[in-house]
């Protein structure tokens, strides 16, 4: 617990210490003395949570320095000050509620070797005319803005193979029970200036219910010509037997040539991309998809 003592001009304070067992001792301290602040802090901390209060040893000179009063902080019951010294309590940051389910993800850097990475960049730039505007099942025009390439067989097989090679390790690190993979889906997406994807999850409909994991592979031309486009993965909580987003979240940078895996039920979103040139080649590119059971 953090405390801030009231700002007072330094003066002598008569301090009466009330100790367990009915013992009382009187000492004189300056109003701005660290020892006085420590005594008051101990009393307030123990009042809020006796078990969590830190234990330490007080050693206080008495009888004009001829004696010393020593006691453990857990023996301090109260402090009487004359004139009064007030303590302004700073509101504590409450720990996350126990019903919050922490989201987990894995991010693997240097996913593709340099040669394959360069081939992918060149391939995407050659396919610019084949990209189409993305949509959602609700047909909401303001929910998602980006361009997508649904068919790219030249690299689909490569990405799927690489994901299959590491899937056992990914499932283990995410703490999931092992499952039989029925399909790994792929699409290639380009986010340019002002593009985004509002909060959603990836297995919230009957058609998508078998999606267990979501993955996003990031790549872009170097040097990077955009900013923003971070991935927000929300922690979860259960309301009325449904997983919903909590207020807390993880924020992931779109790190070039890295791949991220997370559980498909997590609510997540893509923040708006800022790309001053608005050139397709300067976009935030991803190969993203889902691992189905």
ChimeraX attribute file (.defattr): number of C-alpha atoms within 10 A of each C-alpha:
attribute: neighborCount
match mode: 1-to-1
recipient: residues
	/A:1	16
	/A:2	11
	/A:3	17
	/A:4	12
	/A:5	16
	/A:6	13
	/A:7	12
	/A:8	10
	/A:9	9
	/A:10	11
	/A:11	12
	/A:12	14
	/A:13	20
	/A:14	17
	/A:15	22
	/A:16	16
	/A:17	18
	/A:18	17
	/A:19	18
	/A:20	12
	/A:21	8
	/A:22	7
	/A:23	11
	/A:24	12
	/A:25	12
	/A:26	15
	/A:27	16
	/A:28	16
	/A:29	17
	/A:30	15
	/A:31	25
	/A:32	18
	/A:33	13
	/A:34	10
	/A:35	15
	/A:36	20
	/A:37	16
	/A:38	13
	/A:39	17
	/A:40	20
	/A:41	20
	/A:42	23
	/A:43	19
	/A:44	18
	/A:45	17
	/A:46	19
	/A:47	13
	/A:48	11
	/A:49	10
	/A:50	13
	/A:51	11
	/A:52	10
	/A:53	18
	/A:54	11
	/A:55	13
	/A:56	11
	/A:57	11
	/A:58	16
	/A:59	12
	/A:60	13
	/A:61	14
	/A:62	14
	/A:63	10
	/A:64	9
	/A:65	8
	/A:66	7
	/A:67	10
	/A:68	13
	/A:69	12
	/A:70	11
	/A:71	14
	/A:72	12
	/A:73	19
	/A:74	18
	/A:75	15
	/A:76	19
	/A:77	17
	/A:78	17
	/A:79	18
	/A:80	15
	/A:81	19
	/A:82	12
	/A:83	12
	/A:84	11
	/A:85	19
	/A:86	13
	/A:87	15
	/A:88	12
	/A:89	14
	/A:90	10
	/A:91	9
	/A:92	9
	/A:93	7
	/A:94	6
	/A:95	6
	/A:96	10
	/A:97	8
	/A:98	8
	/A:99	11
	/A:100	15
	/A:101	17
	/A:102	15
	/A:103	18
	/A:104	16
	/A:105	16
	/A:106	14
	/A:107	16
	/A:108	13
	/A:109	14
	/A:110	12
	/A:111	20
	/A:112	18
	/A:113	9
	/A:114	11
	/A:115	8
	/A:116	13
	/A:117	17
	/A:118	14
	/A:119	11
	/A:120	17
	/A:121	15
	/A:122	13
	/A:123	14
	/A:124	20
	/A:125	13
	/A:126	11
	/A:127	11
	/A:128	15
	/A:129	9
	/A:130	12
	/A:131	17
	/A:132	14
	/A:133	12
	/A:134	16
	/A:135	16
	/A:136	11
	/A:137	6
	/A:138	7
	/A:139	10
	/A:140	9
	/A:141	10
	/A:142	11
	/A:143	14
	/A:144	19
	/A:145	21
	/A:146	21
	/A:147	22
	/A:148	21
	/A:149	20
	/A:150	16
	/A:151	13
	/A:152	14
	/A:153	9
	/A:154	10
	/A:155	17
	/A:156	17
	/A:157	12
	/A:158	12
	/A:159	17
	/A:160	16
	/A:161	13
	/A:162	12
	/A:163	17
	/A:164	14
	/A:165	10
	/A:166	10
	/A:167	17
	/A:168	12
	/A:169	11
	/A:170	21
	/A:171	19
	/A:172	11
	/A:173	12
	/A:174	16
	/A:175	10
	/A:176	12
	/A:177	7
	/A:178	11
	/A:179	11
	/A:180	7
	/A:181	14
	/A:182	10
	/A:183	13
	/A:184	20
	/A:185	16
	/A:186	23
	/A:187	16
	/A:188	21
	/A:189	24
	/A:190	26
	/A:191	25
	/A:192	27
	/A:193	23
	/A:194	16
	/A:195	21
	/A:196	23
	/A:197	18
	/A:198	16
	/A:199	17
	/A:200	18
	/A:201	20
	/A:202	20
	/A:203	21
	/A:204	16
	/A:205	10
	/A:206	7
	/A:207	8
	/A:208	14
	/A:209	14
	/A:210	19
	/A:211	23
	/A:212	20
	/A:213	24
	/A:214	23
	/A:215	24
	/A:216	23
	/A:217	24
	/A:218	21
	/A:219	25
	/A:220	23
	/A:221	17
	/A:222	8
	/A:223	7
	/A:224	13
	/A:225	17
	/A:226	20
	/A:227	17
	/A:228	18
	/A:229	24
	/A:230	18
	/A:231	20
	/A:232	19
	/A:233	25
	/A:234	23
	/A:235	21
	/A:236	22
	/A:237	18
	/A:238	13
	/A:239	10
	/A:240	6
	/A:241	7
	/A:242	9
	/A:243	17
	/A:244	18
	/A:245	23
	/A:246	17
	/A:247	10
	/A:248	16
	/A:249	16
	/A:250	15
	/A:251	15
	/A:252	15
	/A:253	12
	/A:254	23
	/A:255	17
	/A:256	20
	/A:257	18
	/A:258	17
	/A:259	23
	/A:260	21
	/A:261	23
	/A:262	22
	/A:263	23
	/A:264	24
	/A:265	20
	/A:266	24
	/A:267	24
	/A:268	23
	/A:269	20
	/A:270	22
	/A:271	18
	/A:272	20
	/A:273	20
	/A:274	20
	/A:275	22
	/A:276	13
	/A:277	13
	/A:278	14
	/A:279	11
	/A:280	17
	/A:281	19
	/A:282	22
	/A:283	27
	/A:284	28
	/A:285	25
	/A:286	23
	/A:287	21
	/A:288	19
	/A:289	21
	/A:290	24
	/A:291	23
	/A:292	20
	/A:293	15
